[in-house]
Amino acid sequence: MAKKQSSLINMVLTLFVITVVAAVALGFVYYFTQEPIAQVKEKKLNEGLMKVLPAFDHQVAEEVEGVPTYKAFDANEQLVGTAVEVVTDKGFGGDVKVLVGFDTEGKIFGYTVLEHKETAGLGSKMGDWFQEGGKGNVIGKDLSTPAKVSKDGGDVDAITAATISSRAFCDALNKAYATYVNTVGTCVSTDTLIVKDSKGCDTLTNVSTVCKSGENSIEVTLKEEGGQDNE
């Protein structure tokens, strides 16, 4: 009986030692690889921003309700575009992460698929299928009307034999646009909107656009000197 008990103790101790060694080894691997992995992801993101946005001088990153957004500005501090990084769980193989860039009119300027687990040769085509020149081109699309594949009554041509992946892509676009609207709001030209004061007089002087950038905040862009109101 004592021999059996001794064998059991030895087995438990052996398993404990193996577990500790494995845990320590995994800890070292994580410690030495987390920074290179983070650098690769950051490089991929920066390259993605260059692809999906108009030419810009610098960008400012922020989170809107947990969704990463990137506002791009030119050298004169004028907003030229906004990129939104979204994840949809509707992919055929799981989560799909897409970076979508919008111009100042809220139209899609570009996109890039950052991560996916879609089937090779089918859903994996989403990186090119919806680009300008692709069969399902969405570049320049106004998402005030949500993106849907044609099979669901929309105007986006789905990837052949990959409708689920295509629906996931459309879901990502719609999520990105919802965040974009909450982040940048709607900008209108003073050609189409004239703000009147209580006496009915124009209150905008030398203003080009008016943007609602928050629930209680308004952002205005001044015209160049010498311009006329509502030009």
HUSULLIN-V569295 format. One record per pair of residues at least 12 apart in sequence whose C-alpha atoms are under 7 Angstrom apart, sorted by the first residue. I is the first residue (numbers start at 1). J is the second residue. Records with the same first field share a line. If there is no record, write none. Layout:
I=J  J
This chain:
48=112
51=110
52=100  101  109  110  111  112
53=81  83  101  102  109  110
54=80  81
56=72  73  74  80
57=73  74  75
58=72  73  74
59=71  72  73
60=72
64=183
67=85  86
68=84  85
69=83  84  85
70=82  83  84
71=83
80=103  104
81=101  102  103  104
82=101  102  103
83=99  100  101  102
84=99  100  101  176  180
85=98  99  100  176
86=98  99  172  175  176
87=172
88=168  171  172
90=168
91=118  164  165  168
92=118  164  165
93=117  118
94=117
95=116
96=115  116
97=113  114  115  116
98=112  113  114  172
99=111  112  113  114
100=112  173  176
106=142
107=140  141  142  143
108=139  140  141  142
109=139  140
110=139
112=127
113=127
122=161  162
123=162  165
129=159
135=157
136=156  157  158
143=174  177
146=174
147=170  174
148=167  170
149=167
183=213
184=213
185=211  212  213  214
186=211  212
187=209  210  211  212
188=209  210  211
189=208  209  210
190=208  209  230
191=230  231
205=229
206=222  223  227  228  229
207=220  221  222  223  229
208=221  222  223
209=221
